[in-house]
């Protein structure tokens, strides 16, 4: 499941995809800010360079 983080410095709350789908439009349900970042996965992908 994908999670997002609010970009507002004072908020920085983590929002899951289910909660985001219930709201009209894309915005933080806590502060109303409209810029969200997709949280990076914990697993690091390594690609061998040729």
PyMOL commands that set and color helices and strands:
alter all, ss='L'
color gray80, all
select helices_A, chain A and resi 17-22
alter helices_A, ss='H'
color red, helices_A
select strands_A, chain A and resi 3-6+14-16+36-38
alter strands_A, ss='S'
color yellow, strands_A
deselect
rebuild
show_as cartoon
